[in-house]
């Protein structure tokens, strides 16, 4: 269901609920008032028969010891149901019923009426339909003669008024709902018009991402906020696209050199039968080394292309064990170096392969920059890995770019590598809320700190 229909329906339902509530309240209030007046009249008519002996009241058939009232209007002995004066009958404790003129009783008598007659006290109202006439019946006990008096008046005029009132309320409710639907549609159209214009603008913007533009942050505060959020999203998307383009451009540039060298060496190798054995073996080793470099570069580019998105497969990793294994491998590759390690038992939740590669990269970076006989200090505390070498350290101009893709310091241009190692370290750390930091140690050498986040146990 569209938002417009939902707003229209909600407005119609709200007005319908209010109209039904007001209509029901008005109808019930009016009904209670009208019937209350009728019941008050019934009480007054019944009070004539509830006077003590000698007061002039008369009971059924002229009860002994009672005389008829000497003056004043006398209640009719036995009027018909439809007549304005109403109808009277008397119920005794044994269940017998008498009327003022001895005619056949008309009002229904049940156990509740007989109970009032036996107790000769209490009263209640009921409704009954007798001979096609709808009646309001009042039953009251007479404490002086010990019987129950039943007085009835027709509800014909009351029912007629209430039916007309009910029809009026139903018509008002129906008209209110219809009007609410029309007004709701108008309101929904007016309220959604800015959103529709906003949607059209976003469609135009997203259909031409190669020509960056932004939405106008105008209109209502909600739309300005929405436009601002969308512009931020567009900015992040453009940065991502730009980063992808730079990655492709940088990768193609970096791949061009080893590919050209490899092609040249392969062409020479095709004529290796003309070369001395020593040169041919040297050429084979060069080709293999270039293939290894090319393979490593492609793997690094693929790793960077994954971005900082967390891996779908994660597990608990003993970080100190991975660091110890990486240090052991580095010792085998650089036996002339001294490694010191202080590793605290640490467990994190991460992707094992990504973390292991990042740790290997940062330790290999320290090994590459360490002088012969130098020392590399590896410290793991509170989930933060610190690797420090005793080499030349970072130039001040290089520090802000240490973790950039394909960035290589001026002094590293002739050294092996693609400039992607530390970029991979940063990406792996940030995938789970970690961080990286590069600095120069106070007494010389480079210092790298890496946190992989999601620390579980130390």
Beta strands, then each sheet from edge to edge (+ up, - down):
strand 1: 87-92
strand 2: 97-98
strand 3: 123-130
strand 4: 133-142
strand 5: 147-154
strand 6: 315-318
strand 7: 338-343
strand 8: 347-350
strand 9: 375-381
strand 10: 384-388
strand 11: 435-440
strand 12: 446-451
strand 13: 455-457
sheet 1: 2+ 1- 5+ 4- 3+
sheet 2: 6+ 8- 13+
sheet 3: 7+ 9+ 10- 12+ 11-
end
